[in-house]
Amino acid sequence: MAQRYIPPQQSRGGQIIDVVLLLVLVFIALFAPLWLKIAVPSRVEKLPPGITYQTATDANGAETRTWTGLSWEALGQNPTMAAQWEKLGHTPETAAAIITQPFEYDIDYIGVIITAIVILGYYVFVISMSTKEYREVIREKFE
């Protein structure tokens, strides 16, 4: 009669190393595009009709904007929204820099395809390795 198969067990230290390694890899995967300057937020200025500004640079090199036609209503903010902006310490002038430059979310189809290929490749790798190890266990148990 064949002996009962007992799979190998990983030590506690090995498990900790695995967890730390995975966390480091996730951290690198999330921040690598930022560090490599390939994930840059795209902001496009969209001024509502009737609002314009002129920029000026002071002696210290700081840029200031002088707005014309600026009000909460011109920015598309109702009284409740304006009250919330004011609670955050914003005036129409300071909020305009945020409201008039929304983020543009464009999909990088090549990046999505590359990501899908990498995930599919990893899946195929895991399945093939699992199949290989499964066959090895069957061979050990029944031969």
SEPADO-184099 format. One record per residue: chain; x, y, z of N, C-alpha, C, O in turn. Coordinates in steps of 0.001 Angstrom, whole numbers, plus 500000, padded with zeros to 6 digits. Layout:
PT; cadena; n.px; n.py; n.pz; ca.px; ca.py; ca.pz; c.px; c.py; c.pz; o.px; o.py; o.pz
PT; A; X; Y; Z; X; Y; Z; X; Y; Z; X; Y; Z
...
This chain:
PT; cadena; n.px; n.py; n.pz; ca.px; ca.py; ca.pz; c.px; c.py; c.pz; o.px; o.py; o.pz
PT; A; 500842; 498819; 500000; 500000; 500000; 500000; 500887; 501245; 500000; 501890; 501300; 500711
PT; A; 500510; 502242; 499198; 501305; 503474; 499067; 501155; 504337; 500316; 500112; 504360; 500970
PT; A; 502224; 505033; 500613; 502176; 505918; 501784; 501355; 507163; 501469; 501237; 507585; 500319
PT; A; 500800; 507727; 502518; 500016; 508958; 502382; 500966; 510094; 502034; 502016; 510248; 502658
PT; A; 500594; 510891; 501031; 501455; 511990; 500592; 501390; 513142; 501592; 500304; 513590; 501959
PT; A; 502537; 513614; 502024; 502627; 514776; 502917; 503384; 515868; 502164; 504583; 515738; 501918
PT; A; 502683; 516945; 501798; 503347; 517998; 501025; 504405; 518699; 501870; 504299; 518744; 503096
PT; A; 505422; 519243; 501214; 506442; 519977; 501966; 505846; 521248; 502565; 504971; 521869; 501962
PT; A; 506319; 521635; 503753; 505810; 522830; 504403; 506881; 523910; 504401; 508068; 523644; 504592
PT; A; 506426; 525124; 504180; 507340; 526263; 504178; 507514; 526761; 505602; 506565; 526776; 506387
PT; A; 508728; 527165; 505928; 508990; 527679; 507276; 508326; 529033; 507471; 507964; 529708; 506507
PT; A; 508171; 529418; 508731; 507564; 530713; 509045; 508422; 531856; 508486; 507892; 532844; 507979
PT; A; 509724; 531715; 508582; 510616; 532735; 508031; 510461; 532861; 506521; 510472; 533966; 505978
PT; A; 510315; 531718; 505843; 510095; 531740; 504401; 508793; 532418; 504033; 508718; 533129; 503031
PT; A; 507756; 532200; 504847; 506467; 532846; 504603; 506580; 534359; 504767; 506018; 535119; 503978
PT; A; 507307; 534787; 505791; 507485; 536233; 506021; 508248; 536854; 504863; 507897; 537937; 504393
PT; A; 509292; 536171; 504403; 510060; 536684; 503261; 509169; 536776; 502029; 509245; 537755; 501287
PT; A; 508326; 535771; 501801; 507404; 535805; 500662; 506453; 536989; 500741; 506239; 537676; 499742
PT; A; 505882; 537235; 501906; 504935; 538338; 502076; 505636; 539681; 501847; 505116; 540542; 501138
PT; A; 506809; 539855; 502443; 507552; 541113; 502275; 507915; 541303; 500804; 507780; 542406; 500275
PT; A; 508371; 540248; 500141; 508725; 540336; 498728; 507517; 540728; 497886; 507630; 541574; 496999
PT; A; 506368; 540124; 498152; 505164; 540468; 497399; 504746; 541921; 497637; 504345; 542611; 496700
PT; A; 504838; 542386; 498881; 504498; 543782; 499167; 505444; 544736; 498445; 505008; 545752; 497904
PT; A; 506723; 544416; 498437; 507692; 545256; 497726; 507388; 545269; 496229; 507430; 546325; 495598
PT; A; 507083; 544105; 495659; 506764; 544040; 494236; 505499; 544827; 493894; 505452; 545502; 492866
PT; A; 504481; 544747; 494740; 503256; 545525; 494506; 503560; 547012; 494592; 503100; 547788; 493754
PT; A; 504334; 547419; 495601; 504705; 548823; 495765; 505461; 549316; 494532; 505175; 550396; 494015
PT; A; 506423; 548524; 494065; 507193; 548911; 492883; 506291; 548981; 491652; 506414; 549902; 490845
PT; A; 505386; 548014; 491505; 504496; 548002; 490350; 503584; 549227; 490330; 503263; 549747; 489261
PT; A; 503168; 549684; 491507; 502283; 550842; 491559; 503024; 552162; 491361; 502488; 553096; 490765
PT; A; 504257; 552235; 491861; 504979; 553500; 491796; 505972; 553603; 490647; 506434; 554702; 490342
PT; A; 506313; 552497; 490004; 507268; 552538; 488893; 506823; 553490; 487778; 507656; 554242; 487272
PT; A; 505546; 553490; 487372; 505149; 554438; 486324; 505352; 555895; 486742; 505679; 556734; 485903
PT; A; 505164; 556204; 488014; 505387; 557573; 488479; 506874; 557908; 488497; 507276; 558992; 488074
PT; A; 507695; 556969; 488990; 509135; 557209; 489045; 509743; 557315; 487654; 510682; 558080; 487440
PT; A; 509208; 556548; 486707; 509729; 556566; 485334; 509107; 557673; 484490; 509430; 557819; 483311
PT; A; 508226; 558443; 485091; 507555; 559571; 484428; 506731; 559142; 483211; 506638; 559874; 482226
PT; A; 506127; 557936; 483291; 505244; 557502; 482206; 503774; 557604; 482599; 502897; 557420; 481754
PT; A; 503495; 557894; 483859; 502120; 558098; 484305; 502011; 559534; 484793; 502206; 559823; 485974
PT; A; 501700; 560413; 483874; 501598; 561822; 484203; 500132; 562223; 484073; 499514; 561989; 483034
PT; A; 499576; 562820; 485112; 498179; 563219; 484999; 497998; 564246; 483884; 498811; 565155; 483719
PT; A; 496950; 564088; 483148; 496672; 564980; 482031; 495588; 565962; 482451; 494440; 565581; 482682
PT; A; 495965; 567220; 482545; 494991; 568243; 482910; 494857; 569219; 481757; 495845; 569736; 481236
PT; A; 493618; 569458; 481372; 493336; 570362; 480277; 492469; 571488; 480819; 491448; 571253; 481465
PT; A; 492888; 572695; 480549; 492133; 573836; 481062; 490840; 573999; 480270; 490847; 574032; 479039
PT; A; 489730; 574099; 480998; 488417; 574301; 480392; 487750; 575476; 481097; 487097; 575310; 482128
PT; A; 487924; 576657; 480530; 487319; 577855; 481121; 485872; 577982; 480657; 485591; 577865; 479464
PT; A; 484958; 578219; 481587; 483563; 578465; 481193; 483475; 579758; 480388; 484352; 580615; 480498
PT; A; 482427; 579906; 479584; 482265; 581132; 478798; 482203; 582364; 479701; 481556; 582343; 480748
PT; A; 482876; 583425; 479290; 482856; 584684; 480028; 483935; 584812; 481082; 484078; 585876; 481682
PT; A; 484697; 583763; 481324; 485770; 583827; 482322; 487113; 583833; 481592; 487389; 582981; 480747
PT; A; 487929; 584810; 481941; 489280; 584888; 481399; 490231; 585250; 482537; 489803; 585638; 483624
PT; A; 491517; 585118; 482269; 492507; 585537; 483254; 493772; 585995; 482542; 494023; 585656; 481386
PT; A; 494554; 586772; 483269; 495867; 587182; 482798; 496871; 586784; 483859; 496616; 586927; 485055
PT; A; 498005; 586288; 483423; 499032; 585880; 484372; 500095; 586956; 484475; 500408; 587662; 483517
PT; A; 500634; 587049; 485675; 501736; 587978; 485931; 502722; 587289; 486864; 502340; 586469; 487698
PT; A; 503987; 587634; 486709; 505024; 587063; 487560; 505572; 588166; 488452; 505956; 589238; 487984
PT; A; 505601; 587872; 489772; 506106; 588891; 490694; 507636; 588809; 490778; 508263; 588018; 490073
PT; A; 508222; 589630; 491644; 509681; 589701; 491774; 510286; 588388; 492250; 511443; 588096; 491950
PT; A; 509520; 587598; 492986; 510022; 586317; 493493; 509858; 585179; 492479; 510279; 584053; 492746
PT; A; 509265; 585454; 491350; 509071; 584426; 490322; 507770; 583667; 490457; 507522; 582727; 489701
PT; A; 506933; 584057; 491408; 505643; 583385; 491592; 504642; 583918; 490572; 504595; 585116; 490293
PT; A; 503854; 583017; 490029; 502863; 583396; 489033; 501528; 583686; 489701; 501070; 582905; 490536
PT; A; 500912; 584778; 489349; 499585; 585125; 489863; 498635; 585313; 488682; 499047; 585675; 487580
PT; A; 497373; 585060; 488938; 496352; 585215; 487909; 495368; 586308; 488321; 494952; 586394; 489477
PT; A; 495019; 587119; 487368; 493991; 588135; 487568; 492789; 587706; 486736; 492830; 587694; 485505
PT; A; 491705; 587350; 487451; 490522; 586802; 486794; 489535; 587905; 486444; 489432; 588901; 487159
PT; A; 488806; 587728; 485339; 487695; 588622; 484988; 486469; 587747; 484735; 486553; 586671; 484144
PT; A; 485335; 588247; 485202; 484075; 587527; 485018; 483949; 586313; 485922; 483182; 585395; 485631
PT; A; 484694; 586302; 487013; 484723; 585125; 487872; 483717; 585249; 489011; 483702; 586238; 489744
PT; A; 482886; 584231; 489141; 481956; 584120; 490266; 481650; 582643; 490443; 481946; 581824; 489572
PT; A; 481054; 582315; 491583; 480689; 580914; 491796; 479725; 580444; 490710; 479842; 579322; 490216
PT; A; 478784; 581288; 490343; 477799; 580916; 489326; 478475; 580704; 487970; 478136; 579768; 487246
PT; A; 479436; 581577; 487624; 480138; 581431; 486343; 480954; 580146; 486312; 481173; 579575; 485243
PT; A; 481406; 579687; 487477; 482160; 578437; 487557; 481250; 577211; 487585; 481723; 576076; 487633
PT; A; 479915; 577457; 487554; 478975; 576346; 487550; 478713; 575776; 488932; 478305; 574622; 489064
PT; A; 478942; 576573; 489956; 478748; 576110; 491325; 477467; 576708; 491889; 477253; 577917; 491809
PT; A; 476619; 575862; 492458; 475402; 576361; 493090; 475743; 576827; 494515; 476870; 576617; 494963
PT; A; 474809; 577450; 495233; 475124; 577964; 496570; 475639; 576905; 497549; 476510; 577193; 498369
PT; A; 475108; 575687; 497466; 475591; 574626; 498359; 477040; 574270; 498046; 477859; 574110; 498951
PT; A; 477343; 574149; 496765; 478719; 573828; 496368; 479668; 574959; 496766; 480770; 574708; 497255
PT; A; 479235; 576204; 496553; 480069; 577354; 496916; 480332; 577366; 498420; 481439; 577679; 498858
PT; A; 479309; 577024; 499210; 479487; 576994; 500666; 480522; 575934; 501058; 481318; 576150; 501972
PT; A; 480510; 574804; 500376; 481498; 573758; 500678; 482906; 574197; 500301; 483861; 573928; 501031
PT; A; 483036; 574875; 499158; 484345; 575409; 498774; 484843; 576395; 499827; 486018; 576393; 500193
PT; A; 483931; 577233; 500303; 484324; 578239; 501299; 484691; 577587; 502628; 485579; 578077; 503326
PT; A; 484027; 576498; 502988; 484397; 575768; 504204; 485818; 575229; 504103; 486525; 575111; 505104
PT; A; 486224; 574904; 502875; 487582; 574413; 502660; 488601; 575552; 502570; 489798; 575314; 502409
PT; A; 488113; 576784; 502675; 489016; 577931; 502665; 489284; 578496; 501283; 490247; 579241; 501099
PT; A; 488449; 578157; 500308; 488663; 578644; 498943; 487773; 579832; 498641; 486671; 579971; 499170
PT; A; 488286; 580674; 497781; 487511; 581769; 497197; 487279; 581387; 495740; 487865; 580413; 495266
PT; A; 486442; 582124; 495018; 486277; 581793; 493595; 487617; 581797; 492845; 487815; 581003; 491925
PT; A; 488524; 582683; 493233; 489825; 582766; 492553; 490678; 581515; 492795; 491296; 580995; 491866
PT; A; 490711; 581040; 494028; 491542; 579865; 494318; 490867; 578582; 493837; 491548; 577645; 493421
PT; A; 489548; 578529; 493890; 488842; 577335; 493427; 488848; 577238; 491906; 488760; 576140; 491357
PT; A; 488950; 578370; 491224; 488926; 578360; 489764; 490087; 577556; 489192; 489933; 576890; 488168
PT; A; 491247; 577610; 489843; 492397; 576845; 489351; 492129; 575344; 489408; 492683; 574584; 488614
PT; A; 491284; 574915; 490339; 490944; 573495; 490464; 489787; 573142; 489530; 489850; 572151; 488803
PT; A; 488746; 573944; 489552; 487527; 573652; 488795; 487767; 573714; 487291; 487210; 572909; 486544
PT; A; 488590; 574660; 486837; 488779; 574840; 485391; 489853; 573937; 484804; 490092; 573978; 483597
PT; A; 490510; 573117; 485634; 491521; 572191; 485114; 491227; 570761; 485572; 491963; 570208; 486389
PT; A; 490164; 570168; 485054; 489832; 568796; 485462; 490826; 567805; 484862; 491497; 568104; 483875
PT; A; 490911; 566636; 485463; 491755; 565577; 484928; 491072; 564960; 483716; 489855; 564775; 483704
PT; A; 491853; 564648; 482714; 491371; 563934; 481543; 491774; 562479; 481709; 492950; 562181; 481919
PT; A; 490825; 561581; 481619; 491107; 560165; 481776; 491044; 559492; 480414; 489966; 559174; 479911
PT; A; 492208; 559282; 479831; 492302; 558613; 478544; 492822; 557199; 478774; 493685; 556972; 479622
PT; A; 492294; 556265; 478016; 492728; 554874; 478139; 493869; 554632; 477158; 493761; 554931; 475969
PT; A; 494956; 554088; 477676; 496097; 553706; 476853; 495881; 552256; 476433; 496176; 551333; 477193
PT; A; 495365; 552060; 475216; 495005; 550725; 474772; 496221; 549813; 474647; 496123; 548617; 474923
PT; A; 497344; 550347; 474245; 498555; 549527; 474142; 498953; 549033; 475532; 499321; 547869; 475691
PT; A; 498883; 549907; 476544; 499192; 549505; 477910; 498245; 548444; 478424; 498665; 547522; 479123
PT; A; 496962; 548563; 478083; 495974; 547565; 478509; 496279; 546217; 477853; 496196; 545175; 478502
PT; A; 496630; 546240; 476568; 496942; 544994; 475863; 498203; 544356; 476435; 498244; 543141; 476627
PT; A; 499230; 545155; 476709; 500468; 544620; 477296; 500178; 544026; 478672; 500689; 542956; 479002
PT; A; 499370; 544703; 479472; 499010; 544189; 480788; 498259; 542864; 480666; 498532; 541926; 481415
PT; A; 497327; 542784; 479737; 496570; 541546; 479533; 497497; 540410; 479098; 497324; 539273; 479537
PT; A; 498473; 540701; 478245; 499417; 539668; 477801; 500266; 539182; 478968; 500506; 537983; 479109
PT; A; 500722; 540114; 479808; 501532; 539730; 480968; 500725; 538863; 481927; 501222; 537845; 482408
PT; A; 499479; 539259; 482210; 498630; 538482; 483118; 498332; 537108; 482522; 498380; 536102; 483231
PT; A; 498027; 537058; 481235; 497768; 535779; 480582; 499017; 534896; 480593; 498921; 533690; 480822
PT; A; 500181; 535488; 480348; 501431; 534739; 480398; 501691; 534167; 481780; 502116; 533020; 481915
PT; A; 501436; 534966; 482804; 501619; 534488; 484176; 500649; 533346; 484470; 501022; 532357; 485101
PT; A; 499410; 533485; 484015; 498408; 532438; 484222; 498850; 531130; 483566; 498759; 530065; 484177
PT; A; 499323; 531210; 482335; 499797; 530015; 481631; 500985; 529409; 482377; 501073; 528188; 482509
PT; A; 501896; 530249; 482866; 503051; 529768; 483624; 502611; 529026; 484885; 503110; 527937; 485168
PT; A; 501684; 529604; 485642; 501220; 528982; 486880; 500517; 527659; 486586; 500736; 526669; 487284
PT; A; 499689; 527641; 485571; 498981; 526403; 485218; 499980; 525329; 484803; 499865; 524179; 485227
PT; A; 500960; 525694; 483977; 501919; 524675; 483523; 502767; 524158; 484683; 503041; 522960; 484757
PT; A; 503183; 525037; 485582; 503973; 524589; 486734; 503117; 523740; 487677; 503599; 522745; 488219
PT; A; 501871; 524118; 487873; 500984; 523340; 488737; 500748; 521958; 488143; 500742; 520961; 488865
PT; A; 500556; 521897; 486849; 500349; 520608; 486177; 501588; 519729; 486345; 501488; 518534; 486623
PT; A; 502755; 520348; 486169; 504008; 519597; 486315; 504142; 519047; 487737; 504488; 517879; 487917
PT; A; 503873; 519877; 488744; 503987; 519424; 490135; 502910; 518398; 490468; 503176; 517451; 491208
PT; A; 501703; 518565; 489939; 500619; 517610; 490181; 500996; 516240; 489632; 500793; 515222; 490294
PT; A; 501542; 516218; 488427; 501958; 514942; 487831; 503083; 514306; 488631; 503150; 513083; 488755
PT; A; 503965; 515135; 489174; 505063; 514619; 489999; 504519; 513959; 491269; 504991; 512897; 491675
PT; A; 503516; 514601; 491898; 502911; 514026; 493099; 502214; 512714; 492775; 502340; 511749; 493529
PT; A; 501478; 512661; 491664; 500797; 511431; 491262; 501836; 510329; 491004; 501650; 509182; 491409
PT; A; 502929; 510695; 490325; 503966; 509717; 490035; 504578; 509161; 491329; 504823; 507960; 491439
PT; A; 504826; 510058; 492320; 505390; 509617; 493591; 504426; 508679; 494337; 504850; 507698; 494949
PT; A; 503154; 508989; 494276; 502164; 508257; 495064; 501823; 506902; 494447; 501635; 505925; 495172
PT; A; 501742; 506831; 493123; 501233; 505627; 492480; 502288; 504798; 491772; 501958; 503754; 491209
PT; A; 503533; 505218; 491779; 504542; 504387; 491129; 505447; 503748; 492120; 506358; 503012; 491740
